Amino acid sequence: MELNHKTLGQGEPLIILHGLFGTLDNWQTLAKAWAEYYLVFLVDLRNHGRSPHVDELSYPAMAQDLHDFMDQNWIHKANILGHSMGGKVAMEFALNYPDMVDKLIVVDIAPKPYRPGHDDIFAALFAIDLNTLESRQAAEAILEQHIEDWGVRQFLLKNLSRSAEGGFEWKMNLPVIYRDYAKILEPLSSEGPFEGQTLFIRGEKSGYIKDEDLLRIQELFPHSALQTVAGAGHWVHADQPAVLKEMVEAFLGR
């Protein structure tokens, strides 16, 4: 498994992991800013972006992918930042390979199980027939029938690309993501604790990390802190990028 990635800047390694349905491009703006101080690795997780499509999607598998990625790129230890699903991958990795993590940053996700919440997105994606699709505008019109939020529609459309034959294809492995969706909702499979410094960041308008989650967070990550970004929802990096940038830099020691 060789994960697709982009590298920017120089300095201490900082690896960034995107969320469900995402790609490394989601974090490119902040990565360019952090590249002034760090060697930033933007990574497409398995079955997402331009990374390989394989017949499994689970946190242990994705944590192993990250371990292999670091080995392949001669990264012995790194700061790891993950958002949403990528945040759970980052936590799973830190619990399994603590010696390979310098500082851990988890954006708007807790190490707990979650209820399903993407039914509209799956319905919208499966409503698009790639065999007959003629344009991106037609795809957006179909998405609009299921999803009101323009930003979510544009986020999903980043997964749509032209195929070599001239039609359209998904960058993500939609059938496997749908089949293994329940695994993405599961809590972490590894028990802690991870003794390294950890920062949890949540959006004020998001319900992904609740106050009652702090006890479990402290059990697994005893040297952790929680900060809340005012005015931000689940996509903290899109809603308040400047605030998130400063929080991360302060935590990493800039």
ABEGO torsion letter per residue (X at the ends): XBBBBBBBEBEBBBBBBBBBGBBAAAAAAAAAAAAAABBBBBBBBBGBEABBBBABBBAAAAAAAAAAAAAAAGBABBBBBBBEAAAAAAAAAAAABAAABBBBBBBGBBABBBBBAAAAAAAAAAABBAAABABAAAAAAAAAAABABAAAAAAAAAABBBBAAGBBBBABBAAAAAAAAAAAABBBABBOBBABBBBBBBBAABAABBAAAAAAAAAABABBBBBBBBGBBABAAAABAAAAAAAAAAAAGX
